[in-house]
């Protein structure tokens, strides 16, 4: 990499944050940035302070600490190649977290003018909103949920680190489980997992269940709209082998119904293998009618039921609605 005092579009394009952006697209941004160099332990951003800049981290890890209203701290370590400080600029608010250099850090700093230029890069606004929502989702307290057999799990929105958590998880997803979910026995690639877990929470919303507040992820359930703002969305579930048969899938459907009502989704669709009886039974609870689409594949299109028709405790339903609201409003507030 070139000397950071000489800001080159090629160096920016090498960052993970700008994946897919060519140097020619990034060239206008180079004139609006200044070099960043920080020692290990240096505070780069402090929670509660006014937001005037953002930072692009070229090298060195950073630690993000958010202290909530309950004085509980949420800590996340970020690898280089990413942006920090974007949330407050998007929200026109004060800093949401304190960011400290774990290692010596290099990169670039931009002001509001640079941020405005960056927002107009192709696809960048949607990318920034998605990243910000996922980071803010990490500040949300997971909801403890007791299954019918007495086991306790935690419900929360999917987070960016769930890609790595799933790839390196001790939770087993057998070839049969993968085949029923993806209609292929091959282990999902990292690219597919990034699509499944790096979501925007509006057109693609995902709940995960974890064993313990910090994980591992044992199941996920999602709704994916047919198009931006559409009122029909596809649903899908994946539950780890050792966690099947405990009512997790049934509960996750109820959680999806609650989220769907907040999102304005009115109908669920599903495309599953005809012998995937576990998922079919889950959707049968909301009166799914199945039709054959292809050899060994059935589909359904069913109205999203009323929340008060579910078996959820009203207090739990209200908490799920509240978490959904927090995620969706994360950037707009």
ZITATA-V882664 format. One record per backbone hydrogen bond with DSSP energy under -1.0 kcal/mol. NH is the residue of the N-H (numbers start at 1). CO is the residue of the C=O. E is the energy in kcal/mol with one decimal. If there is no record, write none. Layout:
<<NH;CO;E> <NH;CO;E>>
This chain:
<<6;3;-2.1> <12;8;-1.6> <13;9;-2.5> <14;10;-1.0> <15;12;-1.7> <17;81;-2.6> <19;16;-1.8> <21;18;-2.8> <26;22;-1.5> <27;23;-1.2> <29;26;-1.3> <32;29;-1.8> <34;109;-2.2> <36;107;-2.6> <38;105;-2.9> <41;101;-3.5> <42;39;-2.1> <44;99;-2.9> <45;99;-1.7> <48;95;-2.1> <49;46;-1.9> <54;110;-2.2> <55;84;-2.8> <56;108;-2.8> <57;82;-2.7> <58;106;-2.2> <59;106;-1.8> <62;78;-2.0> <63;100;-3.0> <64;76;-3.5> <65;98;-2.7> <66;74;-2.6> <68;72;-2.5> <71;68;-2.1> <74;66;-2.9> <76;64;-2.5> <78;62;-3.2> <81;57;-3.1> <84;55;-2.4> <90;86;-2.3> <91;87;-2.2> <93;88;-2.1> <95;49;-3.0> <98;65;-2.9> <99;45;-2.3> <100;63;-2.4> <101;42;-2.7> <102;61;-2.3> <103;61;-1.4> <105;38;-2.7> <106;59;-1.8> <107;36;-1.8> <108;56;-2.3> <109;34;-3.0> <110;54;-2.4> <115;111;-2.3> <116;112;-2.3> <117;113;-2.0> <118;114;-2.6> <119;115;-2.3> <121;118;-1.7> <124;121;-2.2> <127;123;-1.6> <128;124;-2.9> <129;125;-2.5> <130;126;-2.2> <131;127;-2.5> <132;128;-2.8> <133;129;-2.6> <134;130;-2.1> <135;131;-2.3> <136;132;-2.6> <137;133;-2.2> <138;134;-1.0> <139;136;-1.6> <140;137;-1.6> <143;155;-3.1> <145;153;-3.3> <147;151;-3.4> <150;147;-2.1> <153;145;-2.9> <154;210;-2.2> <155;143;-2.8> <156;208;-1.9> <158;206;-1.9> <162;159;-1.9> <163;160;-1.5> <165;161;-2.5> <166;162;-2.1> <167;163;-2.3> <168;164;-2.4> <169;166;-1.0> <178;174;-2.7> <179;175;-2.3> <180;176;-2.3> <181;177;-1.9> <182;178;-3.5> <183;179;-1.9> <193;189;-2.4> <194;190;-2.6> <195;191;-1.7> <196;192;-2.4> <197;193;-2.4> <198;194;-2.6> <199;197;-1.2> <201;204;-2.1> <205;223;-2.2> <207;221;-2.8> <208;156;-2.7> <209;219;-2.5> <210;154;-2.4> <211;216;-2.3> <215;212;-1.6> <218;209;-3.1> <219;209;-1.3> <220;238;-2.3> <221;207;-2.3> <222;236;-2.2> <223;205;-2.3> <224;234;-2.3> <225;203;-2.8> <226;232;-2.3> <230;227;-2.6> <233;267;-2.2> <234;224;-2.8> <235;269;-2.6> <236;222;-1.4> <238;220;-2.3> <240;218;-3.1> <241;172;-2.4> <243;240;-1.8> <244;241;-1.1> <251;247;-2.3> <252;248;-2.7> <253;249;-2.0> <254;250;-1.7> <255;251;-2.3> <256;252;-2.3> <257;253;-2.3> <258;254;-2.2> <259;255;-2.2> <260;256;-2.9> <261;257;-2.0> <262;258;-1.4> <263;259;-2.3> <264;260;-1.1> <265;260;-2.6> <266;231;-2.8> <267;231;-1.9> <268;302;-3.1> <269;233;-2.1> <270;300;-1.7> <272;298;-2.4> <274;296;-2.6> <276;273;-2.2> <277;275;-2.0> <280;276;-2.0> <281;277;-2.7> <282;278;-1.7> <283;279;-2.3> <284;280;-2.0> <286;283;-1.5> <287;284;-2.0> <288;283;-1.2> <291;299;-2.5> <293;297;-2.3> <294;297;-1.4> <297;294;-2.2> <298;272;-2.9> <299;291;-2.9> <300;270;-1.8> <302;268;-2.9> <304;266;-3.0> <309;306;-1.4> <310;307;-1.8> <317;313;-2.7> <318;314;-2.3> <319;315;-1.8> <320;316;-2.3> <321;317;-2.3> <322;318;-2.2> <323;319;-2.3> <324;320;-2.4> <325;321;-2.5> <326;322;-2.4> <327;323;-2.2> <328;324;-2.4> <329;325;-2.4> <330;327;-1.1> <333;329;-1.9>>
